[in-house]
Amino acid sequence: MRYIFALSVLLLTACSSTGVVPMDDSVFMIAQRSAQVGFGPPDGVKADVYKEANAFCSKTDQKVETVKLDITDSGFAKPGNVSLEFRCK
């Protein structure tokens, strides 16, 4: 029972996003961890991060301009990560 609870908590937090975080000079950041098991790029998480950024910028009728995109592939016992720094233009 303890293992099921621990696994449930891990899965719920594994895909959590930071949400849009203001940085400096009108630059924002979103980071999200992948729950993907196995090796490879977290393409689904990359899409989710861009969807969140586009939703944020569309509130002011603007579009996303990527400043920096960092992607860490998942591996054995290591989740993938995506970090996007962007501006709304």
The 8 nearest C-alpha neighbors of each residue, nearest first, counted from 0:
[[1, 3, 2, 4, 5, 6, 7, 8],
 [0, 2, 4, 3, 5, 6, 7, 8],
 [3, 1, 5, 4, 0, 6, 7, 8],
 [2, 4, 6, 0, 5, 1, 7, 8],
 [3, 5, 7, 1, 2, 6, 8, 0],
 [6, 4, 2, 8, 7, 3, 9, 1],
 [5, 7, 9, 3, 4, 8, 2, 10],
 [8, 6, 4, 10, 9, 5, 3, 11],
 [9, 7, 11, 5, 6, 10, 12, 4],
 [8, 10, 6, 12, 7, 11, 13, 5],
 [9, 11, 13, 7, 8, 12, 6, 34],
 [12, 10, 8, 9, 13, 7, 14, 15],
 [11, 13, 15, 9, 10, 14, 8, 32],
 [14, 12, 10, 34, 11, 15, 9, 32],
 [15, 13, 32, 33, 34, 12, 31, 16],
 [14, 16, 12, 13, 31, 32, 17, 11],
 [15, 17, 31, 18, 30, 14, 32, 29],
 [18, 16, 30, 29, 31, 19, 15, 20],
 [17, 19, 16, 29, 20, 30, 51, 28],
 [18, 20, 29, 28, 27, 17, 21, 52],
 [19, 21, 28, 27, 18, 29, 22, 17],
 [22, 20, 27, 26, 28, 23, 19, 25],
 [21, 23, 27, 26, 20, 28, 25, 24],
 [22, 24, 26, 25, 21, 27, 28, 20],
 [23, 25, 26, 22, 27, 86, 21, 85],
 [26, 24, 23, 86, 27, 22, 21, 87],
 [27, 25, 86, 22, 23, 24, 85, 21],
 [26, 28, 21, 22, 85, 20, 84, 86],
 [27, 29, 84, 20, 83, 19, 85, 21],
 [28, 30, 19, 83, 18, 82, 17, 20],
 [31, 29, 82, 17, 81, 16, 83, 28],
 [30, 32, 16, 81, 80, 15, 14, 17],
 [33, 31, 80, 14, 79, 13, 15, 81],
 [32, 34, 79, 14, 35, 78, 80, 44],
 [33, 35, 13, 14, 78, 36, 32, 10],
 [36, 34, 33, 37, 78, 73, 41, 79],
 [35, 37, 34, 38, 78, 73, 74, 76],
 [38, 36, 74, 75, 73, 35, 39, 76],
 [37, 39, 74, 73, 75, 72, 36, 40],
 [40, 38, 72, 73, 41, 37, 74, 79],
 [39, 41, 72, 42, 73, 79, 71, 38],
 [40, 42, 44, 43, 79, 33, 72, 45],
 [43, 41, 45, 44, 40, 46, 39, 47],
 [44, 42, 46, 45, 41, 47, 33, 40],
 [43, 45, 47, 46, 41, 42, 33, 48],
 [44, 46, 42, 48, 43, 47, 81, 49],
 [45, 47, 43, 49, 44, 48, 50, 42],
 [48, 46, 44, 50, 45, 49, 51, 43],
 [49, 47, 51, 45, 50, 46, 44, 52],
 [48, 50, 52, 46, 51, 47, 53, 45],
 [51, 49, 47, 53, 48, 52, 54, 46],
 [50, 52, 54, 48, 49, 53, 55, 47],
 [53, 51, 49, 55, 54, 50, 48, 56],
 [54, 52, 50, 56, 55, 51, 57, 63],
 [53, 55, 51, 57, 52, 56, 50, 58],
 [54, 56, 52, 53, 57, 58, 51, 19],
 [57, 55, 61, 53, 58, 87, 54, 62],
 [56, 58, 60, 54, 61, 59, 55, 53],
 [59, 57, 56, 60, 55, 54, 61, 53],
 [58, 60, 57, 61, 56, 55, 87, 62],
 [61, 59, 57, 58, 56, 62, 88, 87],
 [60, 62, 56, 88, 57, 59, 87, 63],
 [63, 61, 88, 87, 56, 57, 53, 64],
 [62, 64, 87, 53, 86, 65, 56, 88],
 [63, 65, 86, 85, 87, 66, 88, 62],
 [66, 64, 85, 67, 63, 84, 86, 68],
 [65, 67, 85, 84, 64, 86, 68, 83],
 [68, 66, 84, 65, 83, 69, 85, 82],
 [67, 69, 83, 82, 84, 70, 66, 65],
 [70, 68, 82, 81, 83, 67, 71, 80],
 [71, 69, 81, 80, 72, 82, 68, 79],
 [70, 72, 80, 79, 81, 73, 69, 40],
 [73, 71, 40, 79, 39, 41, 70, 74],
 [72, 74, 79, 78, 38, 39, 77, 40],
 [75, 73, 38, 77, 37, 76, 72, 78],
 [74, 76, 77, 37, 38, 73, 36, 78],
 [77, 75, 74, 78, 37, 36, 73, 38],
 [78, 76, 74, 75, 73, 79, 36, 37],
 [79, 77, 73, 33, 34, 35, 74, 80],
 [78, 80, 73, 72, 33, 71, 41, 32],
 [81, 79, 32, 71, 70, 33, 31, 78],
 [80, 82, 70, 31, 30, 69, 45, 32],
 [81, 83, 30, 69, 29, 68, 31, 70],
 [84, 82, 68, 29, 28, 67, 30, 85],
 [83, 85, 28, 67, 66, 27, 65, 68],
 [86, 84, 65, 66, 27, 64, 26, 83],
 [87, 85, 26, 64, 63, 25, 27, 88],
 [86, 88, 63, 56, 62, 61, 64, 85],
 [87, 61, 62, 86, 63, 64, 56, 60]]
